[in-house]
Amino acid sequence: MATLLVDERDQLFILDEMLEIDSLCRFPKFAEHSASEIHMVLTEAHKFAKSELYPTNEEADRTGCIYDPETRAVKFPDCLREPYEKFREGGWLAISDSPAVGGFGFPMTVATAVSEVFYAGSFYLYGAAELSHAAAKVIEKYGTDEQKATYMTRLFSGEWMGTMCITESDAGSDVGAIRTSAKPNGDGTYLISGTKIFISAGEQDLTENIVHMVLARVVGDPPGTRGLSLFIVPKYLVDEKGKTTRRNDVFCMGIEHKMGLHGLATCTLVYGDSGQCTGYLLGELGKGIEEMFHMMNEQRLLVGLEGLSCSSSAFLHAVDYTMQRLQGASVYPSTSKKTGSVAIINHPDVKRMLLTMKAYVEGGRALAYFTSYCLDYAGVTEGEENARWHGLVDLLIPIVKAYLTNNAWDITGMAIQCAGGYGYCSEYPFERLARDCKITAIFEGTNGIQSIDLVFRKLIRNRLVSFRHLMSRIDQTIKSANGNKHLGSYAGTVKEAKDGLEKTMEQFVKWAEGERALFLYAKASPFLEVMGDVVLGWLHLWQLTVAYPKLMEFIANKTPEAAQDILRENKTGAFYYGKVLSAKYYIGTILKRTVGKLEELKADAAPVLDVFDESFTG
Ligand SMILES: Cc1cc2nc3c(=O)[nH]c(=O)nc-3n(C[C@H](O)[C@H](O)[C@H](O)COP(=O)(O)OP(=O)(O)OC[C@H]3O[C@@H](n4cnc5c(N)ncnc54)[C@H](O)[C@@H]3O)c2cc1C
């Protein structure tokens, strides 16, 4: 197996054969790039992740980050130091950003493929580093020239690291409850005061300076999210020449001891304990939440990728493990007469688990890359077409975030199951991946909040405009699959699930307008799951229409035995065979369950809505 992180061949299939990424290179924005250059970048990312990032995981997980209460400093695992420097020198953070800010100008789709590889390499290091990119993007969009000159380029290059400071003890999902305050100093700066909790990489020793992006309320501004503004709060203040000067009054008061993500500190930060924390307003007063959404949207896509990368790595490790582990005799008639144990990958129940993981990983990858591809098209088109691409991005982001991260927990769990008792032990990476991935369903807006956002904002408030556009794209793929007589039944199953989703949507709209609007709150999460299932069904059908004819080039008119012999000898043929089977398995088996889930969505929500505190227990 080429790698245990991300299947590069599958990435190339999605980029080249499914999305035809080189079609983006015809737009002036990407004209300097070519498919071969994109392949080169991806290959380099794999090399870096395999040689520099992946070897650090065990130690980083075991040692974790260490807080020193004397100095209020946080020490990241030593093994991450050198890889971070090399990562920074490689300019990896800004590969899809404009050369004007030190980037390479590649399409976002390419950056997404690279991010998947890096997250799989080290969730800890890349998870911390990516926050700098998100901070740089907000400053690029809303910052003054001075703020851009002082912070943005250094964040894009990774010289300094950024953070996203939203959460407080009483303001988790309820962002409007934020109490951190900002008082004007009279010279354009603000005095920041308050405590943020759970801040990823809020304190670290990998970079000289840290640039905190802090949501706070200017004294006297209205309550709720409307009254929030966004501030740049550097750990060290910076003079006109760009040199760091005074230590700002923002200190780490402790780090969390958590289930996973040990190599990435989660910090409590206190601002203005000595009344001297300086902050600089970014953008407009009272527009903080809108501006932060810019950072959060990017982060939500990336958190989906974090989940996907854990799934991908768990799956590939499971394939590797099950090829080595010998247990039990084969049940296949052709081999059962041979004595001795076989590798467990030969047992149908193990194959079932592996194929399930493969189908979810490959479908999830197609979903994440397609969403980035929409972002790329939104960056090069105009007018109505542009609005359609943006609409698709808005609609798909909560699904990428929540669906891929919910699945990550199931898939890493299934990988543990594949490896049996060894899967449960820390000698193998399975249990670490399960521990690490769980947070992705929680941070960056819990998956429950993502589902509510999908149903109320992205669907109903949008009057289903983007939903209908997505459905029409699905129809086109169904039509194209129906053109191949061997794929018709798969097209039929996707159509059935898609029609069911549309009917449910009509039902939701009726509920939203009537007395049953509360049903939607109770059913938002299962709805997101069903919509994720249908979207994955569509993406698998799309992949099937591409992979099936290519597979046939190898095995058309061959007997099943001859076909098996050919495919076992031919890597490319075997890849298409695996691709076709995962699509067929997803649509023909997994998507069948969605029909039942659609029934669940029609059901009465009264039990959920009517149950109250005392009735949960005896
Ligand atoms: C390891 C880690 C890293 C983090 N990194 C950062 C960071 O860098 N920056 C940052 O600002 N924050 C960070 N967070 C915080 C994270 O974003 C929050 O934990 C998350 O937003 C949920 O808030 P909460 O923990 O207060 O849960 P709560 O808001 O208390 O939610 C608990 C449960 O109630 C549900 N719930 C709450 N409100 C509603 C509602 N209105 N409707 C329906 N269901 C609801 C939630 O979906 C969830 O299931 C991090 C957290 C962790 C653990």
The ligand as a Tripos MOL2 file, in Angstrom:
@<TRIPOS>MOLECULE
LIG
   53    58     1     0     0
SMALL
NO_CHARGES

@<TRIPOS>ATOM
      1 C1        -10.6800   20.5680   22.0600 C.3       1 LIG1
      2 C2        -11.4990   21.7990   21.8700 C.ar      1 LIG1
      3 C3        -11.0130   22.8360   21.0750 C.ar      1 LIG1
      4 C4        -11.7640   24.0010   20.9160 C.ar      1 LIG1
      5 N1        -11.2380   25.0610   20.1940 N.ar      1 LIG1
      6 C5        -11.8980   26.2520   20.2110 C.ar      1 LIG1
      7 C6        -11.2910   27.4360   19.6630 C.ar      1 LIG1
      8 O1        -10.1680   27.4010   19.1210 O.2       1 LIG1
      9 N2        -11.9750   28.6090   19.7510 N.ar      1 LIG1
     10 C7        -13.2000   28.6980   20.3400 C.ar      1 LIG1
     11 O2        -13.7460   29.7810   20.3940 O.2       1 LIG1
     12 N3        -13.7970   27.5960   20.8540 N.ar      1 LIG1
     13 C8        -13.1720   26.3910   20.8200 C.ar      1 LIG1
     14 N4        -13.7600   25.2850   21.3770 N.ar      1 LIG1
     15 C9        -15.0880   25.4020   21.9300 C.3       1 LIG1
     16 C10       -16.1460   24.7190   21.0830 C.3       1 LIG1
     17 O3        -16.3650   25.4350   19.9040 O.3       1 LIG1
     18 C11       -17.4030   24.5810   21.9480 C.3       1 LIG1
     19 O4        -17.1250   23.5400   22.8810 O.3       1 LIG1
     20 C12       -18.6460   24.2700   21.1470 C.3       1 LIG1
     21 O5        -19.0030   25.3920   20.3920 O.3       1 LIG1
     22 C13       -19.8260   23.8660   22.0180 C.3       1 LIG1
     23 O6        -20.0040   24.7170   23.1040 O.3       1 LIG1
     24 P1        -20.1570   24.0790   24.5790 P.3       1 LIG1
     25 O7        -19.0010   23.1790   24.7940 O.co2     1 LIG1
     26 O8        -20.3590   25.1720   25.5260 O.co2     1 LIG1
     27 O9        -21.4310   23.1680   24.4850 O.3       1 LIG1
     28 P2        -22.9640   23.6360   24.6870 P.3       1 LIG1
     29 O10       -23.2070   24.8720   23.9150 O.co2     1 LIG1
     30 O11       -23.2650   23.6170   26.1190 O.co2     1 LIG1
     31 O12       -23.7170   22.4330   23.9630 O.3       1 LIG1
     32 C14       -23.9450   21.1650   24.5800 C.3       1 LIG1
     33 C15       -24.9880   20.3970   23.7770 C.3       1 LIG1
     34 O13       -26.2060   21.1560   23.7150 O.3       1 LIG1
     35 C16       -26.5860   21.3990   22.3800 C.3       1 LIG1
     36 N5        -27.1400   22.7510   22.2420 N.ar      1 LIG1
     37 C17       -26.6880   23.8920   22.8100 C.ar      1 LIG1
     38 N6        -27.4440   24.9200   22.4160 N.ar      1 LIG1
     39 C18       -28.3890   24.4430   21.5980 C.ar      1 LIG1
     40 C19       -29.4520   25.0170   20.8550 C.ar      1 LIG1
     41 N7        -29.6930   26.3220   20.8510 N.pl3     1 LIG1
     42 N8        -30.2230   24.2050   20.1010 N.ar      1 LIG1
     43 C20       -29.9870   22.8750   20.0520 C.ar      1 LIG1
     44 N9        -28.9820   22.2750   20.7180 N.ar      1 LIG1
     45 C21       -28.1880   23.0510   21.4770 C.ar      1 LIG1
     46 C22       -25.3020   21.2630   21.5650 C.3       1 LIG1
     47 O14       -25.5490   20.9140   20.2150 O.3       1 LIG1
     48 C23       -24.5680   20.1720   22.3260 C.3       1 LIG1
     49 O15       -25.0010   18.9200   21.8980 O.3       1 LIG1
     50 C24       -13.0310   24.1060   21.5230 C.ar      1 LIG1
     51 C25       -13.5240   23.0510   22.3110 C.ar      1 LIG1
     52 C26       -12.7680   21.9350   22.5040 C.ar      1 LIG1
     53 C27       -13.2840   20.8580   23.4220 C.3       1 LIG1
@<TRIPOS>BOND
     1     1     2 1
     2     2     3 ar
     3     2    52 ar
     4     3     4 ar
     5     4     5 ar
     6     4    50 ar
     7     5     6 ar
     8     6     7 ar
     9     6    13 1
    10     7     8 2
    11     7     9 ar
    12     9    10 ar
    13    10    11 2
    14    10    12 ar
    15    12    13 ar
    16    13    14 ar
    17    14    15 1
    18    14    50 ar
    19    15    16 1
    20    16    17 1
    21    16    18 1
    22    18    19 1
    23    18    20 1
    24    20    21 1
    25    20    22 1
    26    22    23 1
    27    23    24 1
    28    24    25 2
    29    24    26 1
    30    24    27 1
    31    27    28 1
    32    28    29 2
    33    28    30 1
    34    28    31 1
    35    31    32 1
    36    32    33 1
    37    33    34 1
    38    33    48 1
    39    34    35 1
    40    35    36 1
    41    35    46 1
    42    36    37 ar
    43    36    45 ar
    44    37    38 ar
    45    38    39 ar
    46    39    40 ar
    47    39    45 ar
    48    40    41 1
    49    40    42 ar
    50    42    43 ar
    51    43    44 ar
    52    44    45 ar
    53    46    47 1
    54    46    48 1
    55    48    49 1
    56    50    51 ar
    57    51    52 ar
    58    52    53 1
@<TRIPOS>SUBSTRUCTURE
     1 LIG1         1 GROUP 0 **** ****
